[in-house]
């Protein structure tokens, strides 16, 4: 078994997609019943702005129309399914063309949630951490024009 030093992290880029009132964020239900943030592992040599559109397209069949230049949140923890792997999720605010997603094993359902909603859901650690940190007042006005 590969032993990984505690100082190494699996880096994932995640999309922070907000609802119209910008007080909830989008999560995807995977076919295992757990809710996760859209996105995934950052491919070697790619920037988040290059890799997030690929992840969103693969998982949800959606076209990304905008990605922030800088991250909104930085979350660390252990991988839910394998606690021996340390993870870091770097969240970038994004917009998508529409929400008519194509179901996949990584996204069978979508929902906009806040901290209260997450309490009653089966979620991956990143969703739980974001729900505690998410501050809608930091996202009141769009920082771009879509």
N, C-alpha and C positions, 0 to 999 in steps of 0.2 A: 504494500500500500504506500502511495506517495505521501510523504510527510511534508507539510507546508508550514513554514515558519509563521508565527503569529503576526509578523509585521507585513505579510502579504495579503492583499485583498483582491477579490474578483470584482472588477469595476463594471457596473451596469449604468447605462444612461436611460433615464425614464422621462416620459412625457407628462408634464403638468398641464392637462387640458381642463379648462375651467368652464363652468356653465355660464349662461348668459348674464346672470347677476354676479358672477365671479365670487360666489361664497361657497362653492362646492367644487370638488375635483373628480375627474373620471377614473373609474377603476374597471377592470375586466375580470369576469369570472372565468376561470380556467375549467377544463373538463374534469379536474379533480375536486371541484367544489370550492376552491379557495379563490379569493379575490386578490388581484395584483395590479400594480401600476403598469400602464402600457410601456413597452420598451424592453431592453435586454442587454446582454453583454456587449461591451464596446469592443468591436473588432480591432485587431492590431493595426496601427497606422491610420486609423480613421478618426475624424473629429466627431463630436456629438452631433453637429449640424449635418454631417454626411451620413452618420449611422442611424440616427433616430428615424428619418423617413423610411429607411429600409425596414427597420424593426416594426414600425407602425403598419407599413404595407403588408409585411409577412403575417403579422398577428391579426390584423383587423381589415386588411384590404382597403385602407383609407389613404388618401393623399394628404400629406402635410403641406400646409400653405405658409407657415412661418414658424421659426424656432428662435428663441431669445439668444442673444450673444453670450450671456452669462447665466450661470445656474441660479435657480431660486432656492433650492434646498440641497443639503448634503447629508445623507443618512448612512450610518455604519451599523453593523450588526453581524449576526451569523445567519447563514443560509438556513431557511426553515426546514428544508428537506434533508440537509446535511450540515449539522451544526459544527462540523470540523472545518468548514470553509467560511472564512470571514468575507463579508461583502461590503461594498460601498455603492450606494445608489446616488447618482448625481442627477437632479431633476431640473429640466429646462422647460420653461413655459412654452407651449406650442399651440398652434391652431391647426385644425383640419378642415378640409373642404366641406364635409358634411359628416353626419354620424350614422349613415346607413352602412354599417359595417358588414363584412362577410365573415360568418362564424368560422372559427378554427379551434384546434385543441387548446390554444392559448387564449381564446376569447369566444366564449359561447353566449355571453351576455355582457352588457355594459350598464353602468349606473353612475350617477353623480352623487357623491357622498360628502359628509362632514364628520367631525369627531363623534357626534351623537349616533349617526347611522352606523358607523364602524363597530360600535360596541356590541351590536347584535349580529355581526357577520363573521364568517370564517375568513380571516385575512392573513396574508403573508406579513412578516415583521415590518417591511418597508411601508406598507399601507398604515399599519398601526402607529408607527413612528411619525409618519407624515401627518396623520390625523391629529396627533398631539401638538405638532409644531405649526400646522397650517394656520395662518392668520389672514382672513379675507381682506382686512384693511390694507394689507400690503399689496393687494391685487385689484384695488378698486377701479383704476382706470387702465385701459389697455396701454401697454408701452410700445405699441406699434400700430400701424394701420394695415389691416389685412387686405 
